[in-house]
Amino acid sequence: MQLRYQFRVDPTPGQQIELARAFGCARVVFNDGLRLRQEAREQGLPYVSDAELSRRLITEAKATPERAWLSEVSAVVLQQALGDLNNAYRNFFASISGKRKGRKTAPPRYRSRKDNRQAIRFTKNSRFKVLDNGRLRLPKIGDLAVRWSRTLPSDPSSVAIIRDAAGRYFASFVVQAGEGETLPPVESEVGIDLGLTHFAVMSDGTKVAAPTFLRRAARKLKRLQQDLSRKQRGSQNRKKAAVKVARAHARVADTRRDWQHKLSTTVVRENQAIYVEDLCVTGLGRTRLAKSVHDAGWSSFTAMLEYKAARYGRVFGRVDRFFPSTRMCSACGRINEKMALNVRAWECPCGAVHDRDHNAAINIKAAGQADFNARGAHVRPGLVPAARREAGTHLDAAYSTRSVEGISVLQDGEDVNSATTPRLTPYARLSCGIRGVGALGVVSSGWLGERCGLPVGSTDRPGRRRYG
C-alpha cells in the first residue's frame, strides 16, 4: 500500500521566492486550462483533451511573451497542475454519472493567489533527490533543509511541497509500504462506541476521556480573533494577525492528530479486530453539537484505524449507522424504546443494568463479528432505524477531567460491568441454533426466550423465528 510521510522543511529566503514563483506558475496553468475548457463548452466546441491542454498551455505558451516566465520553473510542476485539473474533471463526471459513490462532487473552480494553502508536486521525471546530507534537492529551487523525524521505508515516487496558512513549509513524500510489517496475531477483539463525553468506550470496559483540544484553546483563539477584527483590512498588521490565528488553529490540529495517532496505534496493536459504528459526521455537524463533533475528529480517527489495520494485518469493520446499538440490550437482545441523551444508564426488563456507552460498544462488537465473520455471510436480521436524536452525547453529562497528554486518558478505574444479572457472551448471542438466542438478539422459540420475557417465535414450523 502507498503511504504519505510528511516532514517540515526550512527554505531560505531565496528558496521561498522560488517556491512562490512555482506556486504562481502552477496556479496560472491550472486556471488557464479551466478557462479554456469552459470557453469550449460555452461555444459548443468538443471537449479539450489532456494532450491538447498540455501542448497549448505549456509548450506553446512558453514561446509567447505573455507566458514566457513559465520557463523559470520545472515543467513537471506545470504538468502536475494540469493533472490535478484532469482529475477534478474526472471526479466530477464520475459523480454526476453515478460511478463515484458518496457525496456529489462539484466542478473544478479557479485557484486564487490569496488562498492560504499553496502546493506543488514533483514526480520522478523531475529527478528530485534526497541527498546523503539529508537535504532535498528540487529542480530550479535548490537543496531544502528537511527536519527528518524518521527514515523513509523506500524511495519516494513523488514529493509535494506545501505551504499552509501558518506560513510553514512541508515536504510530503509518497512511498510504497514495506513488507513484513504484519503484527503477531492476538486473541482480543474490540468494539468501539464514539461519543463526546468520552471520546471512545471500548467493549472491554475501557473509557477514553474526550480531550476537547479546541475547547481548551478557546480563550486564546478568542483573543487572537478579536485582535484580528480590529486591524484595518488590507494592512500588513492584519496579515500578521491572521498568521497568528492560523498558527493557533494549526497547533490545535497538530495536537489532536498526534493524540489520535497514539491512541489508534495502541488499539491496533492490542486487538486483532476492531469494529466501529459508521457515524454520519456530516449530518451531526449540522446540529447544536456541531462544534463538539468537529472538535472530536471521529472521521480522522476511524480513518487512522482503517489504514493501520490494513497495514499491520488486522481486521477493521464498520457497523451500519442505523443499527440500534444503544437501545439493544446486550444480555437478552431486546430493542427498547427511545431514551434521552442525558440517560447514561438504563435497566432492561430482563433485569440487566447497562452503562449506555459500554452496552453500545458490546453490541457494535457483536454486530461487527456477525457481519465480518469468516464465511462472509450476514447472519443478523434487518436493521432497525435508530432514534433521530440518539447519536452523540449530551453536553450536561458528567465527564472526566483527567490528563489528556498522550494516552494517559484511559480510565482504568471505571467498572462498567457491574450488572448483577448473568450475561451471555457475544459468541453465545451470535449462535444461530433453532432454539435460544439468534444473531444479535433474535429470540427463537424455546426456554431462553421465555426466561427473558420476550415474544417467542411461532412453533407451526420448526426453526421459524419471530423477532422480539
Phi and psi in degrees as a GROMACS rama.xvg file:
@    title "Ramachandran Plot"
@    xaxis  label "Phi"
@    yaxis  label "Psi"
@TYPE xy
-91.6499  137.289  GLN-2
-124.819  160.462  LEU-3
-120.305  124.765  ARG-4
-110.876  127.096  TYR-5
-118.452  133.509  GLN-6
-134.766  151.179  PHE-7
-74.8015  143.021  ARG-8
-125.055  151.525  VAL-9
-122.145  85.7539  ASP-10
-74.1468  148.138  PRO-11
-72.6078  166.906  THR-12
-55.03  -39.2687  PRO-13
-66.5646  -38.9576  GLY-14
-69.1269  -31.6654  GLN-15
-63.4145  -36.7269  GLN-16
-65.8195  -43.4769  ILE-17
-64.2921  -39.4364  GLU-18
-65.8301  -40.0037  LEU-19
-62.6324  -37.3858  ALA-20
-65.4436  -41.2024  ARG-21
-65.7318  -40.2218  ALA-22
-58.7495  -45.0926  PHE-23
-66.4776  -42.183  GLY-24
-64.2977  -43.2668  CYS-25
-62.6346  -38.94  ALA-26
-66.0421  -41.3007  ARG-27
-65.2825  -43.682  VAL-28
-63.7752  -40.7163  VAL-29
-61.3438  -47.3348  PHE-30
-66.7806  -37.5686  ASN-31
-62.901  -41.8104  ASP-32
-64.937  -40.8079  GLY-33
-65.7391  -41.8424  LEU-34
-64.5578  -40.3594  ARG-35
-63.9396  -40.7892  LEU-36
-72.2789  -35.8135  ARG-37
-66.844  -40.0625  GLN-38
-65.8746  -38.9412  GLU-39
-63.4045  -37.7153  ALA-40
-68.8387  -41.6457  ARG-41
-65.441  -33.565  GLU-42
-87.8901  0.0363377  GLN-43
75.9178  20.7342  GLY-44
-85.804  163.81  LEU-45
-63.7374  158.522  PRO-46
-63.4998  130.863  TYR-47
-75.2856  124.076  VAL-48
-74.3245  167.796  SER-49
-64.6856  -42.9215  ASP-50
-65.0928  -37.2824  ALA-51
-65.7362  -39.5244  GLU-52
-61.4732  -46.4267  LEU-53
-62.0011  -39.9767  SER-54
-68.4272  -43.6127  ARG-55
-79.9754  -36.1557  ARG-56
-94.998  -13.6827  LEU-57
-119.251  -60.195  ILE-58
-65.4471  -53.8604  THR-59
-75.8775  -30.2582  GLU-60
-67.8661  -30.5057  ALA-61
-65.688  -23.5198  LYS-62
-85.8928  -3.83914  ALA-63
-97.2554  150.448  THR-64
-63.5903  -29.4526  PRO-65
-72.7261  -27.1273  GLU-66
-124.536  24.0813  ARG-67
-66.1375  -26.152  ALA-68
-72.9607  -4.324  TRP-69
-67.2132  -20.1297  LEU-70
-73.2341  -9.60086  SER-71
-78.8818  -10.1956  GLU-72
-120.32  167.873  VAL-73
-66.6468  138.313  SER-74
-65.9997  -26.0787  ALA-75
-64.5771  -36.0639  VAL-76
-61.6732  -41.6012  VAL-77
-69.352  -39.5547  LEU-78
-63.424  -40.3292  GLN-79
-68.1544  -30.5373  GLN-80
-64.5426  -43.1756  ALA-81
-66.9584  -33.163  LEU-82
-62.3472  -38.6657  GLY-83
-63.8488  -39.3351  ASP-84
-63.8363  -42.9877  LEU-85
-64.545  -40.5796  ASN-86
-64.6293  -37.7682  ASN-87
-63.4255  -41.196  ALA-88
-67.9721  -40.1752  TYR-89
-63.0407  -43.1344  ARG-90
-63.6868  -37.5541  ASN-91
-66.6468  -45.1784  PHE-92
-65.9569  -39.5122  PHE-93
-66.728  -31.153  ALA-94
-71.8192  -45.2838  SER-95
-73.953  -22.1837  ILE-96
-87.3061  -9.99409  SER-97
92.6804  -2.61479  GLY-98
-72.881  -29.1912  LYS-99
-95.6759  123.009  ARG-100
-82.5052  164.772  LYS-101
94.0347  -159.899  GLY-102
-67.9964  152.301  ARG-103
-66.8124  140.052  LYS-104
-97.4863  132.193  THR-105
-79.9656  156.559  ALA-106
-65.5863  157.208  PRO-107
-62.9616  150.99  PRO-108
-128.401  167.54  ARG-109
-68.6435  146.216  TYR-110
-90.2224  145.45  ARG-111
-113.066  143.296  SER-112
-71.5018  -11.8603  ARG-113
-91.2058  1.84238  LYS-114
-63.4285  141.408  ASP-115
-71.1928  -24.825  ASN-116
-114.879  127.69  ARG-117
-126.104  145.996  GLN-118
-153.053  146.944  ALA-119
-134.633  162.848  ILE-120
-135.523  137.662  ARG-121
-115.819  136.624  PHE-122
-108.861  -176.789  THR-123
-63.8564  -24.8558  LYS-124
-63.4227  -26.5946  ASN-125
-79.2884  -11.2561  SER-126
61.87  42.2986  ARG-127
-70.2952  157.4  PHE-128
-151.847  140.338  LYS-129
-92.8959  114.009  VAL-130
-76.5633  166.987  LEU-131
-65.8311  -27.4265  ASP-132
-83.3373  5.4084  ASN-133
91.9749  -2.99809  GLY-134
-86.2523  154.928  ARG-135
-104.519  116.518  LEU-136
-94.4209  121.585  ARG-137
-117.988  141.09  LEU-138
-65.196  134.171  PRO-139
62.2483  15.2827  LYS-140
-123.377  -45.9115  ILE-141
120.8  -165.559  GLY-142
-95.4161  115.114  ASP-143
-93.3233  139.258  LEU-144
-80.5706  125.802  ALA-145
-112.748  137.663  VAL-146
-90.2501  89.5833  ARG-147
-76.0591  123.444  TRP-148
-104.116  -14.5883  SER-149
-163.134  165.675  ARG-150
-89.7211  151.38  THR-151
-77.0892  137.029  LEU-152
-70.0447  -21.0516  PRO-153
-157.243  175.39  SER-154
-68.1724  132.595  ASP-155
-71.9098  144.83  PRO-156
-89.0248  -23.3284  SER-157
-158.78  162.547  SER-158
-142.101  135.124  VAL-159
-112.321  133.555  ALA-160
-100.966  122.283  ILE-161
-121.41  136.746  ILE-162
-118.144  118.234  ARG-163
-91.6299  -178.382  ASP-164
-66.4704  -24.2023  ALA-165
-84.3026  3.47046  ALA-166
81.1879  14.0027  GLY-167
-92.4575  148.772  ARG-168
-110.904  138.782  TYR-169
-132.125  148.612  PHE-170
-113.048  117.931  ALA-171
-109.449  110.503  SER-172
-96.2075  140.354  PHE-173
-105.105  119.459  VAL-174
-128.537  163.174  VAL-175
-93.1838  126.942  GLN-176
-63.3751  136.851  ALA-177
-73.3038  161.095  GLY-178
-87.3276  165.089  GLU-179
80.2377  21.0147  GLY-180
-97.4263  4.83821  GLU-181
-67.3454  130.801  THR-182
-78.7287  153.623  LEU-183
-63.2564  141.739  PRO-184
-66.9882  148.249  PRO-185
-127.983  166.012  VAL-186
-91.4834  -22.8536  GLU-187
-76.1538  143.426  SER-188
-128.927  152.706  GLU-189
-141.576  142.848  VAL-190
-110.364  140.662  GLY-191
-122.181  126.812  ILE-192
-106.879  118.339  ASP-193
-91.6899  140.291  LEU-194
-152.05  -167.762  GLY-195
-108.011  -42.6226  LEU-196
-62.8307  -50.5297  THR-197
-114.297  129.073  HIS-198
-59.9083  -42.2804  PHE-199
-147.339  136.451  ALA-200
-120.533  120.81  VAL-201
-87.52  156.954  MET-202
-68.8166  -17.6868  SER-203
-85.9079  3.70288  ASP-204
99.7866  -7.56042  GLY-205
-73.1375  135.448  THR-206
-119.814  136.746  LYS-207
-113.933  117.111  VAL-208
-67.2106  145.497  ALA-209
-73.4932  122.64  ALA-210
-74.4603  -26.8236  PRO-211
47.4715  62.8124  THR-212
-64.5131  -39.494  PHE-213
-68.5291  -39.0094  LEU-214
-64.1732  -36.5569  ARG-215
-71.5128  -27.2748  ARG-216
-97.0991  10.2749  ALA-217
-64.4304  -37.9186  ALA-218
-65.1688  -45.1756  ARG-219
-66.064  -41.7406  LYS-220
-63.7353  -36.7637  LEU-221
-63.8415  -42.7846  LYS-222
-65.5348  -41.663  ARG-223
-68.2004  -36.643  LEU-224
-66.4881  -36.9138  GLN-225
-66.1295  -41.1668  GLN-226
-62.4053  -38.6203  ASP-227
-65.5407  -40.6685  LEU-228
-67.547  -21.3403  SER-229
-86.8194  -10.0345  ARG-230
-83.0919  147.117  LYS-231
-70.7823  136.394  GLN-232
-64.859  134.835  ARG-233
86.8874  -5.05189  GLY-234
-85.6526  161.72  SER-235
-68.6948  -33.9266  GLN-236
-64.2099  -33.3549  ASN-237
-68.7178  -38.0032  ARG-238
-64.0657  -40.4853  LYS-239
-65.3121  -40.0909  LYS-240
-66.2753  -36.1724  ALA-241
-65.5363  -36.8638  ALA-242
-65.8079  -37.3638  VAL-243
-64.1356  -41.4348  LYS-244
-64.2637  -42.2162  VAL-245
-64.1678  -37.9806  ALA-246
-66.1173  -38.3279  ARG-247
-64.8738  -43.013  ALA-248
-66.7227  -37.3396  HIS-249
-64.558  -36.4134  ALA-250
-65.1068  -40.4253  ARG-251
-63.247  -45.7108  VAL-252
-65.2176  -40.5434  ALA-253
-65.8901  -40.0914  ASP-254
-65.0699  -43.1856  THR-255
-63.3054  -43.9309  ARG-256
-64.183  -41.6181  ARG-257
-63.9526  -42.4855  ASP-258
-64.8468  -41.6913  TRP-259
-67.8949  -35.3057  GLN-260
-62.6154  -43.7042  HIS-261
-65.4309  -43.3482  LYS-262
-67.9179  -44.3783  LEU-263
-64.8887  -38.0372  SER-264
-64.0571  -41.0103  THR-265
-62.9009  -43.9342  THR-266
-64.2778  -41.9525  VAL-267
-68.6005  -37.589  VAL-268
-69.8175  -32.2265  ARG-269
-93.2951  -7.92635  GLU-270
-133.882  141.369  ASN-271
-79.5405  -30.0714  GLN-272
-137.413  137.513  ALA-273
-126.263  129.519  ILE-274
-124.18  131.757  TYR-275
-130.552  164.997  VAL-276
-89.0322  137.954  GLU-277
-81.1622  87.9668  ASP-278
-80.0937  147.196  LEU-279
-92.2559  84.0844  CYS-280
-66.6635  -33.3472  VAL-281
-62.1495  -42.6369  THR-282
-69.1233  -40.9661  GLY-283
-66.3698  -24.8109  LEU-284
-71.5626  -5.21579  GLY-285
-102.808  5.25831  ARG-286
-98.0846  -177.084  THR-287
-70.5951  -12.548  ARG-288
-98.9372  20.7573  LEU-289
-59.7129  -44.8266  ALA-290
-63.4227  -41.6699  LYS-291
-69.8533  -35.4328  SER-292
-65.0066  -46.61  VAL-293
-68.7824  -31.5001  HIS-294
-68.0568  -32.0181  ASP-295
-68.4808  -39.7771  ALA-296
70.1691  47.8689  GLY-297
-64.8767  -39.9151  TRP-298
-63.3082  -45.3815  SER-299
-65.5352  -35.5753  SER-300
-67.8847  -45.9396  PHE-301
-66.9564  -32.7557  THR-302
-65.2522  -37.6894  ALA-303
-63.9533  -43.41  MET-304
-60.5771  -39.8544  LEU-305
-67.0992  -48.8387  GLU-306
-75.774  -29.3961  TYR-307
-71.8322  -35.4983  LYS-308
-64.7212  -41.2844  ALA-309
-66.9899  -33.4826  ALA-310
-73.4535  -37.7895  ARG-311
-103.895  13.5158  TYR-312
76.7524  31.2233  GLY-313
-102.6  168.84  ARG-314
-101.856  130.035  VAL-315
-127.435  133.412  PHE-316
-140.765  148.691  GLY-317
-112.091  132.446  ARG-318
-94.1197  140.749  VAL-319
-55.7238  140.371  ASP-320
-67.2197  -20.07  ARG-321
-90.1807  1.88971  PHE-322
-70.2339  126.945  PHE-323
-77.4237  66.5471  PRO-324
-67.1739  -31.9934  SER-325
-78.6148  -40.1414  THR-326
-85.5234  -12.4741  ARG-327
-85.6611  133.202  MET-328
-75.8841  125.415  CYS-329
-75.4515  -8.63267  SER-330
-93.672  -45.959  ALA-331
-114.433  -17.8467  CYS-332
92.9048  2.46608  GLY-333
-68.2302  137.733  ARG-334
-97.5978  110.434  ILE-335
-87.8508  -179.409  ASN-336
-74.141  170.785  GLU-337
-62.2668  149.442  LYS-338
-134.698  149.367  MET-339
-69.3803  160.119  ALA-340
-67.7727  -25.3206  LEU-341
-82.0228  0.327904  ASN-342
-87.3166  105.77  VAL-343
-97.4413  -13.0574  ARG-344
-143.582  144.422  ALA-345
-149.861  161.708  TRP-346
-117.835  130.435  GLU-347
-82.6148  150.785  CYS-348
-57.4079  -20.4126  PRO-349
-76.6386  -8.22111  CYS-350
106.64  -8.33534  GLY-351
-79.3996  136.316  ALA-352
-105.483  126.448  VAL-353
-119.81  140.516  HIS-354
-78.6764  130.283  ASP-355
-55.1568  -52.5904  ARG-356
-72.1921  -39.4532  ASP-357
-66.7482  -38.5245  HIS-358
-62.3281  -39.966  ASN-359
-65.5785  -38.671  ALA-360
-64.3058  -39.4834  ALA-361
-64.1015  -43.0501  ILE-362
-66.5415  -36.3429  ASN-363
-64.3207  -41.3061  ILE-364
-62.6989  -44.7583  LYS-365
-65.0628  -40.2224  ALA-366
-66.971  -38.6446  ALA-367
-65.2483  -40.7346  GLY-368
-65.4309  -33.4132  GLN-369
-72.8842  -37.9158  ALA-370
-77.4653  -33.6667  ASP-371
-116.917  48.7889  PHE-372
-78.4523  174.212  ASN-373
-63.6496  -30.1276  ALA-374
-82.6678  -12.6963  ARG-375
74.909  18.5744  GLY-376
-103.27  148.728  ALA-377
-86.977  121.983  HIS-378
-117.93  8.56335  VAL-379
-108.3  161.303  ARG-380
-72.6407  -179.068  PRO-381
-61.7234  156.726  GLY-382
-79.0241  147.951  LEU-383
-108.87  124.349  VAL-384
-58.8277  137.48  PRO-385
-76.3612  165.187  ALA-386
-64.5836  152.342  ALA-387
-63.5309  -38.7399  ARG-388
-106.828  24.7621  ARG-389
-80.027  -34.3689  GLU-390
-68.3085  147.359  ALA-391
93.9206  -173.08  GLY-392
-137.92  142.264  THR-393
-69.6583  139.014  HIS-394
-69.9255  -25.7275  LEU-395
-82.6969  -3.4511  ASP-396
-69.4572  152.297  ALA-397
-67.6206  144.802  ALA-398
-140.355  157.275  TYR-399
-81.8129  147.232  SER-400
-114.605  26.7109  THR-401
-71.8127  169.652  ARG-402
-62.261  148.593  SER-403
-117.35  15.3848  VAL-404
-75.0665  130.889  GLU-405
62.1347  -126.123  GLY-406
-120.165  26.5  ILE-407
-73.9793  2.02645  SER-408
-82.4378  -0.0464778  VAL-409
-65.3101  123.669  LEU-410
-89.5843  95.1155  GLN-411
-81.2121  -24.109  ASP-412
-88.4419  -0.27626  GLY-413
-88.7799  130.753  GLU-414
-110.819  107.876  ASP-415
-107.582  8.6173  VAL-416
-110.894  38.0279  ASN-417
-92.4476  16.6118  SER-418
-64.9827  138.413  ALA-419
-82.007  -21.6991  THR-420
-87.6098  146.839  THR-421
-67.5356  147.21  PRO-422
-121.255  151.093  ARG-423
-81.4995  144.81  LEU-424
-71.5106  158.687  THR-425
-57.5078  -34.1661  PRO-426
-70.1321  -33.778  TYR-427
-68.4372  -37.8185  ALA-428
-67.326  -26.8667  ARG-429
-86.5878  0.140009  LEU-430
-65.7154  138.28  SER-431
-113.427  36.126  CYS-432
-70.5327  170.8  GLY-433
-69.6065  -34.4182  ILE-434
-115.133  148.448  ARG-435
107.413  -152.062  GLY-436
-97.3117  128.502  VAL-437
-84.5909  -167.68  GLY-438
-62.6953  124.202  ALA-439
55.94  48.0615  LEU-440
83.2851  17.3026  GLY-441
-80.3121  113.014  VAL-442
-93.4798  123.709  VAL-443
-97.9562  179.603  SER-444
-67.3155  139.492  SER-445
149.703  177.797  GLY-446
-67.6751  -29.3502  TRP-447
-69.7609  -39.7857  LEU-448
-65.4298  -39.4018  GLY-449
-67.1621  -36.7899  GLU-450
-68.6471  -32.9655  ARG-451
-80.4728  -7.50783  CYS-452
75.7539  25.9492  GLY-453
-105.983  158.336  LEU-454
-62.27  135.008  PRO-455
-106.321  161.55  VAL-456
-72.4009  155.775  GLY-457
-69.8824  155.402  SER-458
-109.522  17.8749  THR-459
-73.5431  -20.5588  ASP-460
-139.691  129.54  ARG-461
-59.286  134.078  PRO-462
85.5986  -3.90818  GLY-463
-74.7434  135.382  ARG-464
-115.179  152.717  ARG-465
-125.982  125.71  ARG-466
-74.9977  131.24  TYR-467
